[in-house]
Amino acid sequence: VSSMNMNFSCNVFLAIAQVKVKSIHGEFITLRALIDKGSQIKTLSEEAAQILALPKLKCRTEIHGLGGAVVGISKNKVKLVITPRFISNHMIEAEALVLPRLTGAQPDQSFKFDLSKWGNFVLADPMLNKSDRIDIVIGSDIFSNILENGIEKKDGILAQATKLGWIRSGVVKKQPKKTKVIQLRR
């Protein structure tokens, strides 16, 4: 006797943009930025700070999360020049606190995603479904400056137009996994 068991689960993904950040040598390096309207500041991972090799300014700052708990301590800040991943005159100049680590990879697992529905959009992160590290968190202090007119919703995914491209967030149902269970009877 065999039976099929359907396991339903979801992939939740956050608004992420691939951005180019100017290094100490003047070249622009592509990094992944989480656009977090709930954050009040910009932060940069230590790994990204080392890749960019930008001068660090001493600045000890406690980072507080939900409930006022200290979730990190930054000892330095850096000055960033950020542009979209595509050709654009838009440039963001900002200071970011450097933290040892920002968050886990986003999304937490890679998943299949049909990009054909988004073919006419300049996407901020065309690799939205690939799990990868987050290098920068862009908070609400910059969000209002990059937001443009335009909102789309398709299959539970919300897309917003920004100067960095269309950012998308939402929930995508994972394909149900078919599990075959075999039971032998005597």
SVG drawing of the C-alpha trace seen along z (x, -y; Angstrom):
<svg xmlns="http://www.w3.org/2000/svg" viewBox="-2 -62 44 74">
<polyline fill="none" stroke="black" stroke-width="0.4" points="0.0,0.0 1.3,-3.4 0.1,-6.8 0.9,-10.4 1.5,-13.0 1.4,-16.7 3.6,-19.1 2.6,-22.7 4.9,-25.5 5.9,-29.0 8.9,-31.1 8.7,-34.5 11.0,-37.0 11.8,-40.6 12.4,-43.7 16.0,-43.3 18.0,-45.3 21.3,-44.7 23.1,-47.9 26.6,-49.2 28.7,-50.7 31.9,-52.7 35.0,-51.2 38.1,-53.0 39.6,-52.4 36.7,-54.2 35.3,-51.0 31.6,-50.1 31.0,-46.7 27.7,-44.9 26.2,-44.2 22.8,-43.0 20.8,-45.5 17.7,-44.7 15.3,-47.6 13.9,-47.7 11.2,-50.4 11.2,-49.2 14.9,-50.1 15.9,-53.7 19.5,-53.4 21.8,-52.1 24.1,-49.2 26.9,-47.5 28.3,-44.0 32.0,-43.8 32.6,-41.5 31.2,-44.2 33.2,-46.9 36.4,-44.8 35.5,-44.2 35.0,-48.0 38.1,-48.8 36.6,-52.2 38.1,-54.2 36.3,-53.5 35.5,-56.2 35.3,-55.3 31.7,-55.4 30.5,-53.0 26.7,-52.6 24.3,-50.1 21.7,-48.7 18.3,-48.0 15.7,-45.6 12.2,-44.7 11.5,-45.2 14.5,-47.5 17.0,-44.6 20.5,-45.3 21.0,-43.2 24.4,-44.5 27.2,-46.9 28.8,-48.9 32.3,-50.2 32.7,-52.0 30.9,-53.7 31.8,-54.3 30.7,-56.7 29.0,-55.0 28.1,-56.0 25.3,-53.8 23.9,-53.6 21.4,-51.2 22.7,-48.1 21.7,-49.5 22.9,-52.7 21.4,-55.7 22.3,-59.2 20.7,-58.5 23.3,-58.4 22.9,-58.0 25.6,-59.3 25.2,-58.1 26.9,-56.9 26.4,-53.3 27.2,-51.6 29.4,-48.5 28.2,-45.4 29.9,-42.0 26.8,-40.4 23.5,-41.8 21.1,-38.9 21.0,-35.4 20.9,-34.7 17.7,-35.9 15.7,-34.1 16.8,-31.3 16.6,-28.8 16.7,-29.1 13.5,-28.3 12.0,-28.2 10.2,-31.4 8.7,-32.2 10.2,-35.6 8.2,-35.8 5.4,-37.7 7.9,-40.4 9.4,-40.7 8.5,-44.3 9.8,-45.5 13.4,-46.7 13.9,-44.6 16.0,-45.8 17.0,-42.1 16.4,-39.8 17.8,-36.9 15.2,-37.3 14.7,-33.6 18.4,-32.7 19.6,-32.5 22.5,-34.8 24.0,-37.1 22.8,-40.6 25.5,-43.2 23.6,-46.4 20.4,-47.3 18.8,-50.5 16.4,-51.9 13.5,-54.3 15.9,-57.3 16.6,-56.6 13.5,-54.7 11.3,-57.8 14.0,-59.2 14.2,-56.2 10.4,-55.5 8.7,-56.3 5.1,-56.0 4.1,-52.5 2.7,-49.5 1.9,-46.2 0.5,-43.0 0.7,-39.6 0.0,-36.3 0.5,-37.6 3.7,-39.5 3.8,-43.2 6.2,-45.2 7.0,-48.9 8.8,-51.1 12.0,-52.7 15.0,-54.4 16.9,-51.2 14.4,-49.2 11.2,-47.4 11.5,-45.8 9.3,-42.8 8.2,-41.2 5.6,-38.6 5.0,-35.0 5.4,-32.3 4.0,-28.9 6.5,-26.1 5.7,-23.4 4.1,-20.6 6.6,-17.7 5.3,-14.3 6.4,-11.8 5.9,-8.3 5.3,-6.0 5.4,-2.3 4.1,0.2 4.4,3.9 1.8,6.2 2.3,9.8"/>
</svg>
